[in-house]
Amino acid sequence: MPFIDIFAWIVLLILIAIVVAIFVALGMTPGLIARKRGHPWAQAISIGGWATLIFGFVFWPLVLIWAFVDVPAKQEPRP
């Protein structure tokens, strides 16, 4: 094999590794944000982040927004 073929394979493997790393980082991001912020549905957000990436990425931005939105606290009735 000439040097250029070996170099091409190395570049291809590095690109595949980068794509996998970006996919994993995007899948983990909503769940990590939700856990860090103490969101009550952090596990559901984590599963939603992975599921939307695997099944089409369309709703991933919504899951990311959901990780930042907290449930409003219940207000006590005033006497």
GIGIGI-V760110 format. One line per field, one symbol per residue. phi: phi as a letter, one per 40 degrees, with the letter a starting at -180 (. if undefined). psi: psi as a letter, one per 30 degrees, with the letter a starting at -180 (. if undefined). burial: + if it has 24 or more other C-alpha atoms within 12 Angstrom, else -. A space follows every 50 residues. Layout:
phi=???
psi=???
burial=???
This chain:
phi=.cdcccccccccccccccccccccccccdccccccccgccbccccccccc ccccbhgccdcccccdccccccccccccc
psi=kleeeeeeeeeeeeeeeeeeeeeeeeefeeeeeeeefhkfheeeeeeeee eeeeggfegeeeeeeeffklkkkkkkkk.
burial=-------------------------+++++++++------++--++++++ -++------+--++-+++-----------
